[in-house]
Amino acid sequence: MAMKPRQESPRLFSFLFLLFLSANLLAQSNPPSVEYVPEIGQNGKDVVWVPTPQELVDTMLSMAGLTPDDFVIDLGAGDGRTVITAAKRGARALGIEYNPDLVALSKRNAEIEGVSDKAEFIKADLFEYDLSNATIITMFLLPKINLKLRPRLLELKPGTRIVSNTFTMGEWEPDYEVTTDENWNSWNTALMWVIPARVEGLWELGQDQLFISQKFQMIHGKFISGDKESDIRNGRLYGNEITFMIDDVLYTGYVSENKMEGTIRSDEGEKKWIAKR
């Protein structure tokens, strides 16, 4: 017996046509979402968004001495380029950004670059997030924001590196400053501060005494040995490293909590020194 093609009913064709029409109208009312593209100069919570040139990103991370052992926190992460660059160099990195669209964009960019395992982005207020685990902090903020952050930064572990695109920390002078060859008329300067150990106070150096005053990484004060009093000169901290002069004698060493120790160099040669708070 010959098989005949199955005849579809008019009712079924009407149903299918209405289904197609409904789906088409729904697609028109809900068009595919367009991927978010930030605009240079758009408003943010604390600053407008302007991306750091990639050459300066590279310079900032290099001057900080970035290694795979570092943990970078980028304040105001924008499109994620600093965090992603740090992750490509093997470090763990976290971007703090208040704009959720930029957070989502940064996550997509990290996936595209294949570093999602090392690059994390979160929506948060940079004034409220705990920065204590960072070894490097990067930023491109305004001077007034830097000044507002400064007290918190100075409480971080000695040796933590703070790197800023262009903008300063007021009277806290940077330890290093680098200018790139490109973008010479705009964003081409990287500034770095190394969080200094806290050494202000009275120290016992054998039978002698050191009275140290500190302003950021700079130190001065008095050295008292018996009836003799000398100025502490050219004193400076670089993280936990300390250097200063008393008369014509150079002291170099390291600070650890309530102890300093190192080497004395003079015309008579070298010897060790230890001071306790």
N, C-alpha and C positions, 0 to 999 in steps of 0.2 A: 504494500500500500504506500502510495506516494505521500511524502511529508509536505505539508504546506506551511509557508511562513505564518507565524502567529500574528493575528491582527490586533493592533492596539486600539483601545476604545477612544473615542473623541474626548471622553471625560478625563482619561489619563493624560492626553496631550495638553489639555487645558491646565491641569494641575502642574505639570512640568514647566509650562510657560510661565505661570504665576510664580513658581519657585525661582526660576531664573531671573525674572524681573525684580523680585524682592531682593535677591542677592546682589544684583547690580546696583539697585538704589542704596542698599546698605553700604556697599563699597564706596559709592560717591559721597555719602554723608560722613564716612569715617576713612578719609584718605590715609595712605601709609605715612607714618610719622617721619619727619625730616630730622636727620641727625643734628644735634645741637652744635652750632658754630659760634664761639665767643667773638665779641667785637672788641678790638683794642680801644681802651678808654671807657669801657662799660663800668657802671657803678658797682662797687662791692660794699661789704659791711663797713670796712675801715679805710679802704683805698680803692682807687679805680684799677682795673686789670690792664696791665701792660706786660707782655712776656719778656723775660730776660733773653737776650740773644744767646744762641747756642754756644758761641765762642766764649762768652763770659761765663756761662754755666760750667763749661769745661775748665776754665781758669779758676773759678771759685772752688771747685772740688779738688783741683790739683794743688792750689795753694794751701788748702786744708790738710793736705797729705792723706787723702782718702785711701783706705785699704779695705779689703774684704772683712776685716774685723770691726769696722765702724758701723754705727747705727746713726743714720742721718734723719733729722726731722726738718722738713721744709715748711716754713710758716707762710701761709698764703700760696698754696701749691699751684693754683691756676690750672693750666693744661697738663701739668704733671711732668714737664720736661726735666726738671732738676732731679726729682725722685727717680725717674726712669733712667737718666744718665748715671746716677749713683748705683742703681741696681745693675746696669750693664757692666759696671766696673767691679761687681761682685759684692757690694755692700748691701745690707738691709736698709731700707729707706721707707719713711712714712711721710705722706703729704697731708697737712692740715688745711682744709679749705671750707669756707662757710657756704659757698654757692653749691647746691646739690647738683646742678647741671654740670659744673666743672668737675665735681667729684666723679660723676658718671663718665664724663669724657676722658678723664685721666685713667680710669680703670680700663676703658676700651683701648686707650693708647698703650697701656702697659701690656694688655693681652696681645695686641698687634706686634709689639716689640719682643714678646716672649719672656717678660720678666715679672709676670704676675705673682710668682712665688716669692719674690724679694721686694716688690713694690706694693705698698698698701696706701690706700687713700680713704680718709674719713671726713665726714662733715662735722666740724667742731669749731668752737671759738678759741682762737689761739691764745687768748688771755686766761682761759680756764683749763687748757689741756696740760697734763703733767709732762714736763720736758726733762725730767731728771735722768732718764735712761739714755738720752742722746749723747753721742760723742762729738757730733758735728751738727750745728744748726745753721740753716741757710735761710735767707730772707731777702725780699725786695719790698720793703715797706717805707712809709714816710718817716722823717726824722722824729716827729712827735710820737709815733707809734714805737719806734726804737727806744725812745726815752722812757716811755711807759713800761716797756718790757725790761729795761735795763736792771732794775732791782732784782727781778726774778732770775735773770741770766747770771748775775754775779753770785747767786746762791748755788749755782750748778757746780758739779765736781771740777776741781782744778784741772786744767788741761783740756777741758771742753773747748772746741773751736767754734767761734761765731763768725759767719761770713755773710757780708751784706753787699748787695748790688747798690753801689753809688752812695747810699745814705749813711750818715754818721751816727755816733752815740753821744753827741754833745761834747763835753770836755774830756770824755774817756777816749783818749787817742788810740787809734788802731796800732796793733803790733806790726802789721804788714799792709801794704797797699800796692796793687798791681793794676796797670792800665793795658788793655788789649789793643791790638793794631787796628781791628775793625770797629765800626760804629764810633769812630773817634769824636763825633759831634753829639753823642747822646749817652747810651748806657754802655760804658766801656771800662768802668772802674770797679774793682773788687777790693773790699776792705775786710781785714780779719783781726779779731781779738781772741786772745787765749785767756780763758778764765784763770785769774791768778789765785794762788793759795792765800790764805788769810794769815798774816804774820804780825799784825799790829799788836804791840804790847811789850812787856818786859821779858827779856830772855837772860838766862844765866849762861855765860860762856866761861866755863871753868870758875875761877875766882872773880872774873870780870862780869860786866853787865852790858846788855844791848837794850836801849830804849828805841823801839822802832815805831814810826808813824807810816801809814800807808794810804795812798790815794790811787785806787785801781791797781795797776801793775807797778807803779812807782813807789819807792820807799826811801825814807831818810830818817835821821834820828841822831842819837848819841851813843858813843862807846865810852864806858867809864872803867878805868883800870887804876885802882888805888886813888891817888890824887889827880890823875891825868884824865882829861876829858877830850875826846876827839869826835869830829863829825863823821857820820856815815854818809858817804858820797857815792854818786853814780849807782844807786841801788835800783834794782829792777827784778821783777818776777816774770817768768814765762811758764805759766802753769805752776808746777811744783819746783821748777828750777829757780834758784836765786843767785844773784851776784851783787856784790857791793864792794866798796873800798873803804878802808880805815887807814888814814895817813897814806903811805905808799904801798900798802899791802892789799892784795886782791883776794877776796873771799868768793868762792864758788861752791855750790852745793845743792842739796835737795831738801824740801820740806815734807815732813810726814807728821800730821797731827800736831803734837806739841814738842817736836824735835826737829832740829836742822843739823845737817852734817855735810862736810865736804872737804875741800882742799884750800889751804892758804898758800899763796905764792908771793914771794918777796925776793929781795936780793940775796937773802940767806938760803934760798931754796924753797922746798915745799914741805908742808906738814899737814896733818889732819886737824879738823876742828869739829866740835859738837856743841850745840847750844840747846838748852831746854827751857820751855816756857814756864 
